[in-house]
Amino acid sequence: MQARPSSNLRVISLFEELGDAELARIAESCSTRTYEKNAHILGEQDPTTDVFFILAGTVRANSVSPKGREVIYSEFSAGAIFGEFSAIDGRPRSSAVSAQTDCVVSRMPAKAFFELLRGNGIVATKLVELLVVKIRNMSERVFEVSALSVSERLRRELVRLASTGERQGKMIVIKPAPTHYDIAARIGSHREAVTREFNRMESEKLLEVSRRQISILDLARLEQAAEED
């Protein structure tokens, strides 16, 4: 389904400080599409250079090795952008992107994106800030995969997930939680190793795991363990 983007662009972090007139001009350079859950949005090595703005829903960036092993780089929700790397350097896409939920995504050609950056210092500055955050996050992930054990990486990932959970008394409930396979793909491991670590942490009374739900029983202990790892 195709449509013209409107004031929904204000949800995008790059544009949150812009006035209505500027947003309207930006909208003229964009097209908007709805993607159903699990739909393919971009393929790895695609030659396209458009920039994408997530108006609603969540998308996932990942790669799959020739032997079928998946690596999940990140997930982006409403307000985020993706595709800016190829827009900047003109090279093929570095990862595939798919819809994790039903999504509404607006896209802008690279030429229009560069014109926007040249003409609007606020947007240009926010893009630099966004890129720094992405680079720092990726550097942290590279360090973890290169230097830490599966147990250490899993504990750190659980601490990150806790920030998205719901506090229920002393517990933090993550629901729906990523599957063991998804967590393994995020931390550079495999499902069986993640399941073993979950079982061990349950025996240590750090958390409880049920179908698509993780209850962190003692976040302070989990954080301490992650810091000591």
Beta strands, then each sheet from edge to edge (+ up, - down):
strand 1: 2-3
strand 2: 31-35
strand 3: 40-42
strand 4: 51-56
strand 5: 58-64
strand 6: 70-77
strand 7: 81-82
strand 8: 96-99
strand 9: 103-108
strand 10: 166-168
strand 11: 171-174
strand 12: 207-210
strand 13: 213-216
sheet 1: 1+ 2- 9+ 4- 7+
sheet 2: 3+ 8- 5+ 6-
sheet 3: 10+ 11- 13+ 12-
end
